[in-house]
């Protein structure tokens, strides 16, 4: 099978080679308003200090709230609520209260005003430490100031127990999927680095 090479890359909007990725919901609060939006472009950046990055278009209402409040939360949800991710990604918080419209339950945040979603198996409260423009998006870096997690869905080592929760993966073009428990394998890097 031959690979296709595209040399004139101007826009990756319809290029999904980097997917699937973990879908998540970013929440923010400012001026008495809460909002939630779906994100596929996010990543941990540093263990110490604990930093997490999210990428948002500046035209998004959530970006306006984060810019105002200097804080946000990122919520990781199970596949059983994938429809919620699609729903909040399909409308703007500037036009509708998504928490009311989709009956989204919240847990109490402890260090920020950003809502923590009750359905999340894990969530990070973040204080904004950097906001930079990269093309048509902003890359926001948050220092994690509080971590919420359902202890019973994680192993003693802190890994997500795939027998207890199925994370939401995003494939692009409104396609969501999850993992198969049969494909989870522990591959010790020290053993495999010696040769396979």
MOUR-V917872 format. One record per run of one state. SS is the DSSP state (H for helix, E for strand, C for the rest). FROM is the first residue (numbers start at 0). TO is the last residue. Records with the same first field share a line. If there is no record, write none. Layout:
SS = FROM-TO + FROM-TO
This chain:
C = 0-19 + 22-22 + 30-31 + 39-40 + 46-49 + 56-59 + 69-69 + 89-96 + 101-104 + 107-114 + 117-118 + 134-135 + 149-149 + 154-158 + 160-165 + 167-167 + 172-173 + 177-179 + 183-187 + 192-195
E = 20-21 + 23-29 + 32-38 + 41-45 + 50-55 + 70-77 + 105-106 + 115-116 + 119-133 + 136-148 + 153-153 + 159-159 + 166-166 + 168-171 + 174-176
H = 60-68 + 78-88 + 97-100 + 150-152 + 180-182 + 188-191
